[in-house]
Amino acid sequence: KTGFEQKKKILSATRHSILISTLAMVCDQSTEEIMQILLQKKKEGLEIKVLVDGMMNRVLTNFSCPRRLREGGIEVISIGEFFKYKGKTLNHSKVIIIDLKEAMAGGQNFLDADHYSRGTDF
């Protein structure tokens, strides 16, 4: 399975909590699939928190996914440290933590270019 398919699988199987840290979250086709899973899981009562880099989303002029997550009751923490520390920020590493038991880490942001790459890196 690709990293993207694995992300969808573990997010769909989550029972209690989802914690996500990512540099960029662009509302394109693949991220929409993830968004639907996250919003459904929130409706089911899961605790979900997402950490994104606000500066990177401003550079990419993409705010709709974080806004929609907030509107759906998901806590979104937007920080703007990417350029402040020359790209060496906490959320430059991409991490998903499931039920405080499992984690995926790697280099894929939430955008088509990463999700549909031929590699299997998360």
JOFENHU-V971665 format. One record per backbone hydrogen bond with DSSP energy under -0.5 kcal/mol. NH is the residue of the N-H (numbers start at 0). CO is the residue of the C=O. If there is no record, write none. Layout:
BEGIN
nh: (NH,NH)
co: (CO,CO)
END
This chain:
BEGIN
nh: (2,5,6,7,8,9,10,11,12,13,13,17,18,19,20,21,25,27,31,32,33,34,35,36,37,38,39,40,41,42,43,44,45,46,47,48,49,50,51,51,52,52,53,53,54,56,57,58,59,60,61,66,67,68,69,70,71,72,73,74,75,76,76,77,78,78,84,85,86,87,88,91,92,93,94,94,95,96,97,98,98,100,101,103,105,109,110,113,114,115,116)
co: (118,1,2,3,4,5,6,7,8,9,10,46,96,48,94,50,109,25,27,28,29,30,31,32,33,34,35,36,37,38,39,41,40,15,45,17,74,19,49,76,21,22,51,78,78,52,53,54,55,57,56,62,63,64,65,66,67,69,68,47,73,49,74,75,51,76,80,82,81,84,86,88,89,105,20,92,103,18,101,16,96,97,97,95,93,23,108,110,110,111,113)
END
